[in-house]
């Protein structure tokens, strides 16, 4: 009997704890609900509910009452077309990964959805939209969407190339999202209007921040390419990589590459885009700068390679190397290789660090022309400074200039 009473007592105790747990969870849910529905004067209001409502994106077709005057219509996402988010799961406002933007999105709807309040990765952007940010405790930032290419209709440029979206940020733990690629521009017009024949690639998006405790910074997006048949072509700049702030784990992101450029316009030019800067890492390995974009010119057009991006700085780790300068190739015009990016420095605020190592400078871009004397290689980038007990980075090599019936010479 004593054993029976002991079992009954234990069962009763377990039941009490179970009931208490259920009651606590219920009260927590009510508290969260009250918190979301209670707003102080002058504070932002959150348009979220505990109930999932299946309706179209059009806010007129959804019941938005109770969301508050500061609430806005939700973003269109590929996973669901609803103004409301479930509590947990895909698109969950409390715990869950944010949803990706739809491929046919426009405007703000192209931004990826943020991860849940407590945790979850951000959704990817589209058409130049930004990636969503991660939740408070864990998750990766979403990738930025690639920019849109330039559009021509009936001999008129109706839309310029658009920039790539920025990558979303991580929070405590996770990787930053990568920046989107810039849109390209291919211009075949032969217009008498000034500037109408030019082509300009758009810039790549910036990488997102890595987590505070662990995770790597996002890479910068590549710049968009540019091509002009009768004008000047300029490649888009590569996006800068994100820094990270934690003491250990992860690495700084790599800068985006500059966009390439091609021109056939008489007396015009092709200019490669500059590479993006590498991301900083205080005690680990900082990111490399992006390489400069290449440039190609035919006829009498000139070509200039894009400059390499600077390497990321560091406090006590390894600073990033500079990016290489872009190559330049011309027919009868001048060709100039892009300069290499400078290596990252090791420092603490404005003072040198103790053990950090400087990054190597990037190599200068090579140049080639069919006319002797019209090619100039790019200069190598300067090596970064090291800490008091660290070593500096090495300088990059100068680019090589090549022309017919002449020997290759190094410039610098």
C-alpha positions in Angstrom: 0.0 0.0 0.0 2.8 2.4 0.9 4.2 1.9 -2.7 0.8 2.6 -4.1 0.4 5.8 -2.1 4.0 6.9 -3.1 3.1 6.4 -6.8 -0.1 8.4 -6.3 1.8 11.2 -4.6 4.4 11.3 -7.3 1.6 11.3 -10.0 -0.1 14.2 -8.1 3.1 16.1 -8.0 3.8 15.6 -11.7 0.3 16.7 -12.4 0.7 19.9 -10.5 4.0 20.7 -12.3 2.4 19.9 -15.6 -0.6 22.1 -14.9 1.6 24.9 -13.7 3.7 24.6 -16.9 0.6 24.7 -19.1 -0.8 27.7 -17.1 2.5 29.5 -17.4 2.7 28.9 -21.2 -0.8 30.2 -21.6 -0.1 33.3 -19.5 3.0 33.9 -21.5 1.0 33.7 -24.7 -1.6 36.1 -23.4 1.2 38.4 -22.2 2.8 38.5 -25.6 -0.5 39.1 -27.3 -1.2 42.0 -24.9 2.2 43.4 -25.5 1.7 43.3 -29.3 -1.8 44.9 -29.0 -0.8 47.5 -26.4 1.1 50.6 -27.7 2.6 53.5 -25.9 2.2 57.0 -27.4 4.9 57.7 -29.9 6.1 54.1 -30.2 6.0 52.0 -33.4 3.2 49.5 -33.8 3.6 46.0 -35.1 1.2 44.6 -37.6 1.3 41.0 -36.4 -1.3 38.6 -35.0 -1.4 35.2 -33.4 -3.8 34.0 -36.0 -3.0 33.2 -39.6 -5.3 34.8 -42.1 -5.4 33.5 -45.7 -6.1 36.4 -48.0 -4.7 38.2 -51.0 -1.9 40.7 -50.7 -4.2 43.6 -51.5 -4.8 45.3 -48.1 -8.3 46.2 -49.2 -9.1 42.5 -49.4 -7.8 41.8 -45.9 -9.2 42.7 -42.6 -6.5 45.0 -41.1 -8.6 46.1 -38.2 -6.8 45.7 -34.9 -3.3 46.1 -36.4 -3.0 49.7 -35.2 -2.8 52.9 -37.1 1.0 52.5 -37.6 0.7 49.0 -39.2 1.5 48.6 -42.9 0.5 46.1 -45.5 2.7 43.0 -45.4 5.2 42.1 -48.2 4.4 39.7 -50.9 6.4 36.5 -50.5 6.8 33.4 -52.6 5.9 31.0 -49.8 2.6 32.6 -49.0 0.5 35.5 -50.1 -0.8 36.7 -46.8 -0.7 39.8 -44.6 -0.3 37.7 -41.5 2.5 35.5 -40.2 2.2 32.3 -38.2 3.8 32.3 -34.7 6.2 29.4 -35.4 7.4 27.9 -38.7 8.1 29.3 -42.1 7.5 33.0 -41.9 6.9 32.7 -38.2 6.9 36.0 -36.4 8.2 34.5 -33.1 10.4 31.7 -34.4 11.0 31.0 -38.1 12.9 31.8 -41.2 11.7 34.9 -43.1 10.2 34.3 -46.5 11.8 35.2 -49.8 10.6 38.0 -51.9 8.6 37.1 -55.0 10.4 37.0 -58.4 7.8 39.4 -59.9 7.9 41.9 -57.0 8.1 45.7 -57.2 9.2 48.3 -54.7 9.3 47.5 -51.0 7.9 44.1 -51.6 11.3 43.1 -53.0 12.9 43.1 -49.6 13.3 39.7 -47.9 11.2 39.1 -44.8 13.0 39.3 -41.4 13.5 36.2 -39.3 11.3 35.6 -36.3 11.5 37.8 -33.2 13.5 35.2 -31.2 15.4 33.5 -34.1 15.4 32.5 -37.7 17.2 33.5 -40.9 16.1 36.4 -43.1 14.5 35.8 -46.4 16.3 36.6 -49.7 15.5 39.8 -51.6 14.7 40.0 -55.3 15.1 42.6 -58.0 17.5 44.7 -56.0 15.6 44.3 -52.7 17.5 43.9 -49.4 17.9 40.6 -47.6 15.9 40.2 -44.4 17.6 40.4 -41.1 18.0 37.5 -38.7 16.1 37.1 -35.5 17.4 38.3 -32.2 19.4 35.2 -31.1 20.2 33.1 -34.2 20.0 32.9 -38.0 21.7 34.1 -41.1 21.0 37.3 -42.9 19.2 36.9 -46.3 21.0 37.6 -49.5 20.3 40.8 -51.4 18.5 40.5 -54.7 20.3 41.1 -58.0 19.6 44.4 -59.6 17.6 44.8 -62.8 19.2 45.3 -66.2 18.7 48.5 -68.2 15.7 48.4 -70.5 15.5 50.0 -74.0 12.2 50.5 -75.8 11.9 51.9 -79.4 15.4 53.5 -79.2 15.0 55.0 -75.8 16.4 53.9 -72.4 13.3 53.5 -70.3 15.0 52.1 -67.2 18.6 52.4 -66.0 20.3 49.5 -64.5 19.5 49.2 -60.8 21.9 48.4 -57.9 22.0 45.0 -56.1 20.3 44.8 -52.8 22.2 44.8 -49.5 22.6 41.6 -47.6 20.7 41.2 -44.3 22.4 41.3 -40.9 22.9 38.4 -38.5 22.4 39.1 -34.8 24.1 37.1 -32.0 25.1 34.1 -34.1 25.0 33.6 -37.8 26.4 34.8 -41.1 25.6 38.0 -42.9 23.8 37.8 -46.2 25.7 38.5 -49.5 25.0 41.6 -51.5 23.2 41.2 -54.8 24.8 41.8 -58.2 24.3 45.1 -59.9 22.3 45.2 -63.1 23.9 45.4 -66.5 23.6 47.9 -69.3 23.9 47.0 -73.0 23.5 50.1 -75.2 23.4 49.7 -79.0 21.9 53.1 -79.7 23.3 55.6 -82.2 21.7 58.8 -81.0 22.7 62.4 -81.5 21.5 63.2 -78.0 24.4 63.8 -75.6 25.0 60.9 -73.3 22.2 58.7 -74.8 24.7 56.2 -76.2 26.5 55.6 -72.9 26.1 52.5 -70.8 26.5 52.3 -67.0 26.5 49.1 -65.0 24.9 49.4 -61.5 26.8 48.9 -58.2 26.7 45.6 -56.3 25.0 45.5 -52.9 26.8 45.6 -49.6 27.3 42.5 -47.5 25.4 42.0 -44.3 26.9 42.1 -40.8 28.0 38.8 -39.2 26.8 37.7 -35.7 28.1 39.4 -32.6 29.4 36.1 -31.1 30.0 33.9 -34.2 29.5 34.0 -37.9 31.1 35.6 -41.0 30.3 38.9 -42.7 28.5 38.8 -46.0 30.4 39.3 -49.3 29.8 42.3 -51.4 27.9 41.9 -54.7 29.6 42.2 -58.0 29.1 45.3 -60.1 27.1 45.1 -63.3 28.7 45.0 -66.7 28.4 47.8 -69.3 28.6 47.6 -73.1 28.2 50.5 -75.5 28.4 50.3 -79.3 28.7 54.1 -79.9 29.4 55.6 -76.5 31.3 55.3 -73.2 30.8 52.3 -71.0 31.3 52.3 -67.3 31.2 49.1 -65.2 29.4 49.1 -61.9 31.4 49.2 -58.6 31.6 46.1 -56.5 29.7 46.2 -53.2 31.6 46.5 -49.9 31.9 43.5 -47.7 30.6 43.6 -44.1 32.7 43.7 -41.0 32.2 41.5 -38.0 32.6 42.5 -34.4 33.0 39.3 -32.4 36.2 38.2 -30.7 36.4 34.8 -32.3 35.0 32.7 -35.2 34.0 33.7 -38.6 35.8 36.0 -41.1 35.3 39.3 -42.8 33.5 39.2 -46.1 35.1 39.6 -49.6 34.5 42.7 -51.5 32.5 42.5 -54.8 34.2 42.5 -58.1 33.9 45.6 -60.3 31.8 45.2 -63.5 33.5 44.8 -66.9 33.2 47.4 -69.6 33.3 47.3 -73.4 33.1 50.2 -75.9 33.4 50.5 -79.6 32.6 54.2 -79.8 35.1 56.3 -81.8 37.0 58.4 -79.3 35.0 57.0 -76.4 36.2 54.9 -73.5 35.6 51.7 -71.5 36.1 52.0 -67.8 36.0 48.9 -65.5 34.2 49.2 -62.2 36.2 49.5 -58.9 36.3 46.5 -56.6 34.5 46.7 -53.2 36.4 46.9 -49.9 36.9 43.8 -47.9 35.2 43.3 -44.5 37.0 43.9 -41.2 37.6 41.2 -38.6 39.0 42.3 -35.3 40.9 39.1 -34.4 40.5 36.7 -37.2 41.0 37.0 -41.0 39.7 40.1 -42.6 38.2 40.0 -46.1 40.0 40.6 -49.4 39.2 43.6 -51.5 37.3 42.9 -54.7 39.1 42.8 -58.0 38.7 45.7 -60.4 36.6 45.2 -63.6 38.2 44.6 -66.9 37.9 47.0 -69.8 37.9 46.3 -73.5 37.9 48.9 -76.3 37.9 48.5 -80.1 38.7 51.1 -82.8 40.0 54.3 -81.3 38.3 53.9 -78.0 40.4 53.8 -74.8 40.3 51.2 -72.0 40.9 51.7 -68.3 40.7 48.8 -65.9 39.0 49.2 -62.6 40.9 49.7 -59.3 41.1 46.9 -56.8 39.3 47.3 -53.5 41.1 47.8 -50.2 41.5 44.9 -47.9 39.7 44.8 -44.6 41.4 46.2 -41.5 42.0 44.2 -38.3 42.9 44.8 -34.6 45.0 41.7 -33.7 44.4 39.3 -36.6 45.3 39.1 -40.3 44.3 42.1 -42.4 42.8 41.5 -45.8 44.7 41.7 -49.1 43.9 44.3 -51.6 42.1 43.3 -54.8 43.9 43.2 -58.1 43.4 45.9 -60.7 41.4 45.2 -63.7 43.0 44.4 -67.1 42.7 46.8 -70.0 42.8 45.9 -73.7 42.6 48.4 -76.6 42.8 48.3 -80.3 44.4 51.6 -81.5 43.4 53.6 -78.4 45.2 53.8 -75.1 45.0 51.0 -72.5 45.6 51.5 -68.8 45.5 48.7 -66.2 43.7 49.4 -62.9 45.7 50.0 -59.8 45.8 47.3 -57.1 44.0 47.9 -53.9 45.8 48.7 -50.7 46.2 46.0 -48.0 44.3 46.3 -44.8 46.0 47.8 -41.7 46.3 46.4 -38.2 45.3 49.0 -35.7 43.2 49.8 -32.6 41.3 53.0 -33.2 43.9 55.4 -34.5 46.9 53.6 -32.9 48.8 50.5 -34.1 47.9 47.2 -32.5 50.4 44.8 -31.0 50.2 41.5 -32.9 48.1 42.1 -36.0 49.5 41.5 -39.5 49.0 43.9 -42.4 47.4 42.7 -45.6 49.3 42.5 -48.9 48.6 45.0 -51.6 46.8 43.9 -54.8 48.6 43.5 -58.1 48.2 46.1 -60.8 46.2 45.2 -63.9 47.9 44.3 -67.2 47.4 46.5 -70.2 47.6 45.7 -73.9 47.3 47.9 -77.1 48.0 47.3 -80.7 49.9 50.6 -80.9 53.3 50.8 -79.3 53.6 53.2 -76.4 49.8 53.3 -75.7 49.7 50.6 -72.9 50.4 51.3 -69.2 50.2 48.7 -66.5 48.5 49.5 -63.2 50.5 50.2 -60.1 50.6 47.5 -57.3 48.8 48.4 -54.1 50.6 49.4 -51.0 50.9 46.8 -48.2 49.0 47.4 -45.0 50.7 48.3 -41.8 51.2 45.7 -39.1 51.0 45.8 -35.3 54.0 46.8 -33.1 55.0 43.1 -32.9 53.3 42.1 -36.2 54.5 42.3 -39.8 53.4 44.7 -42.5 51.9 43.5 -45.7 53.9 43.2 -49.0 53.3 45.6 -51.8 51.5 44.3 -54.9 53.3 43.8 -58.2 52.9 46.4 -61.0 51.0 45.4 -64.0 52.6 44.6 -67.3 52.3 46.8 -70.5 52.4 45.0 -73.8 52.4 46.4 -77.4 53.4 44.9 -80.7 57.1 45.1 -81.7 58.1 46.1 -78.2 59.2 44.2 -75.1 57.0 44.0 -72.1 58.0 46.5 -69.5 56.9 46.9 -65.9 55.7 50.3 -64.9 55.8 51.8 -61.4 
